[in-house]
Each structure stands twice: as C-alpha cells, then as structure tokens.
Amino acid sequence: MASPSDTIIITDDEELPSLEPGSSRPRRAPRRDYSYRDFESMIVESVADETDTIPSRKRKRTETKEPSTLENAFEELRGAVSHKVQRLQEKNRILRDELRQERERHQKTQEELSQQREKHILECKICYMQPDRWVLILCGHMVCRSCAGRLGTMEKCPICR
C-alpha cells in the first residue's frame, strides 16, 4: 500500500452530491438563477465598466489626428481615378452607339443586296427558265442549253429579231 507521503489529495470547489442520512438519493446542488433580471444586470455592469475605462493612447492619437498627407494623397488619387473612369464610360457609350449604327447599316445593306440578287437572277430569254449552265451564242446573247440546241437549226437569234 502507498504511504501517506505518496498520496495526493485534490479538492474541488464544487460540492459533490452527498447522501443524506436515511435517503437513497444524493442531494442535488443548489440551482443557479439564470433569470433575465440577473442577466440584464450583468450586461449593464459590464457596459458601465467599459465606459468608465480610459481609452488607450493609440485610440486617442487616431481620434484627435487631422487628416494625414497619405489620406490627402488617397483622396486625390480617388478623384483622378473616378474622373478617368467617367471618361472611359463616356467613350465606351459613344463606341457602343457607333457599333449599333454600323450594325444597322450592315443589316440594311444585306437586305438591299438580297433584293438585288432576286432582281438580277438570270433567266433564259427564250424559255424563261433559270438554268445552271449557259451557252453563249454568236450574237452575244446567253441562252440555256436546251434552247441553244434548238437554235442550232435556226439561222437568226430569236432575241435579235
């Protein structure tokens, strides 16, 4: 067995539940009061303690200091940057307007081009068909192959008559 000098005794501030004589249940520790009034009084006391304390030297220095030259430089830089941003936004707006106008002009040109293509589709002047292959006859007119085969027997061009 261990000697009394080897034994360490640990005490705790909290009371352990003890058995009352004659009862089989341990006695409960007293309940703590967590009511709102006690909580509110704790908060009020802590706020009052904070307002009573003297602010630190560092906080005093920053509160009483006038704007530094660094802050003035930042303000000038902010002003210059905001001015440049406004100029770029205006330039961007102008370029977008020009782009929109160019797109409208392109669309109008494409429509005109498609209308011209429809008007200038080549048709054979004899049969009024739109052939894939053309034949140039001696007088300079262009006719389709089938009509050119028929013209071979004729002496004069039916278009030139």
C-alpha positions in Angstrom: 0.0 0.0 0.0 1.1 3.6 -0.6 2.5 5.6 2.2 0.7 8.9 3.3 3.5 10.9 1.7 2.9 9.4 -1.7 -0.9 10.3 -1.6 -2.1 13.4 -3.4 -5.3 15.0 -2.2 -7.3 17.0 -4.8 -10.0 19.3 -3.5 -12.7 20.8 -5.7 -14.7 24.0 -5.0 -17.9 22.3 -6.1 -19.7 20.3 -3.6 -20.2 16.7 -4.6 -23.7 15.4 -4.1 -23.8 13.7 -0.8 -26.2 11.2 0.6 -28.4 12.5 3.3 -28.7 10.1 6.1 -31.7 7.9 5.6 -32.2 8.7 1.9 -31.2 6.6 -1.1 -30.9 9.6 -3.5 -27.9 12.0 -3.5 -28.6 15.6 -2.5 -28.7 18.0 -5.5 -26.5 21.0 -5.8 -28.4 24.3 -5.5 -29.8 25.6 -8.8 -28.2 28.7 -10.3 -30.6 31.6 -11.2 -30.3 32.4 -14.9 -33.3 34.7 -14.9 -33.4 37.7 -17.3 -33.0 40.3 -14.5 -29.7 38.8 -13.4 -28.5 38.6 -17.0 -29.6 42.2 -17.6 -27.8 43.4 -14.5 -24.6 41.6 -15.6 -24.7 43.4 -19.0 -25.4 46.8 -17.5 -22.5 46.4 -15.2 -20.1 45.3 -18.0 -21.2 48.3 -20.1 -20.7 50.6 -17.2 -17.2 49.2 -16.6 -16.3 49.8 -20.3 -17.4 53.4 -20.3 -15.5 54.1 -17.1 -12.2 52.9 -18.6 -9.9 55.4 -20.2 -9.3 54.9 -23.9 -5.8 53.8 -24.9 -3.2 56.2 -26.1 -3.3 54.8 -29.5 -7.1 55.3 -29.8 -6.6 58.9 -28.5 -4.0 59.6 -31.2 -6.1 58.3 -34.1 -9.2 60.2 -32.9 -7.5 63.6 -32.5 -5.3 63.5 -35.5 -6.0 65.7 -38.6 -6.2 64.0 -42.0 -2.7 62.9 -42.9 -0.9 63.6 -46.1 -1.4 60.0 -47.0 -5.1 60.4 -46.7 -5.0 63.5 -48.8 -3.0 61.7 -51.5 -5.6 58.9 -51.5 -8.4 61.4 -52.0 -6.5 63.0 -54.9 -5.9 59.6 -56.4 -9.6 58.6 -55.9 -10.6 61.8 -57.7 -8.3 61.2 -60.6 -9.3 57.6 -61.0 -13.1 58.4 -60.8 -12.6 61.1 -63.4 -10.7 58.7 -65.7 -13.4 56.0 -65.2 -16.1 58.6 -66.2 -14.2 59.5 -69.3 -13.8 55.8 -70.2 -17.5 55.1 -69.6 -18.5 58.0 -71.9 -16.1 56.8 -74.6 -17.5 53.3 -74.2 -21.0 54.6 -74.6 -20.0 56.5 -77.8 -18.4 53.4 -79.2 -21.4 51.3 -78.4 -23.6 53.8 -80.2 -21.3 53.7 -83.3 -21.3 49.9 -83.2 -25.1 49.9 -83.1 -25.3 52.3 -86.1 -22.8 50.2 -88.1 -24.8 47.0 -87.4 -28.0 48.7 -88.5 -26.2 49.9 -91.7 -24.8 46.4 -92.3 -28.3 44.9 -91.9 -29.8 47.4 -94.3 -27.0 46.7 -96.9 -27.6 43.0 -96.6 -31.3 43.4 -97.2 -30.6 45.6 -100.3 -28.1 43.1 -101.6 -30.6 40.2 -101.3 -33.2 42.2 -103.1 -30.8 43.0 -105.9 -29.9 39.3 -106.2 -33.6 38.4 -106.5 -34.0 41.0 -109.3 -30.9 40.0 -111.2 -31.4 36.3 -111.4 -30.5 35.2 -114.9 -33.4 33.8 -116.9 -33.3 32.4 -120.3 -34.9 35.0 -122.7 -36.5 32.2 -124.7 -37.9 29.7 -122.2 -37.7 31.9 -119.1 -36.1 29.1 -117.1 -33.2 29.6 -114.7 -30.7 27.1 -115.8 -27.5 26.0 -114.1 -25.4 26.1 -117.3 -25.5 28.7 -120.0 -24.4 28.8 -123.6 -23.2 32.0 -125.3 -24.4 32.2 -128.9 -22.6 34.1 -131.8 -24.6 37.3 -131.4 -23.6 37.6 -127.7 -26.8 36.5 -126.0 -26.9 33.9 -123.4 -29.4 31.1 -123.5 -29.9 27.8 -121.8 -28.5 24.5 -123.3 -31.9 23.2 -124.4 -32.7 26.4 -126.2 -29.2 26.6 -127.7 -29.7 23.1 -129.1 -33.0 24.3 -130.8 -31.3 27.4 -132.1 -28.7 25.4 -134.0 -31.3 24.7 -136.7 -32.4 28.4 -136.9 -30.4 30.9 -138.8 -31.2 34.0 -136.8 -31.3 34.6 -133.0 -34.9 34.9 -131.8 -33.8 37.6 -129.3 -32.2 39.7 -132.0 -35.1 39.5 -134.5 
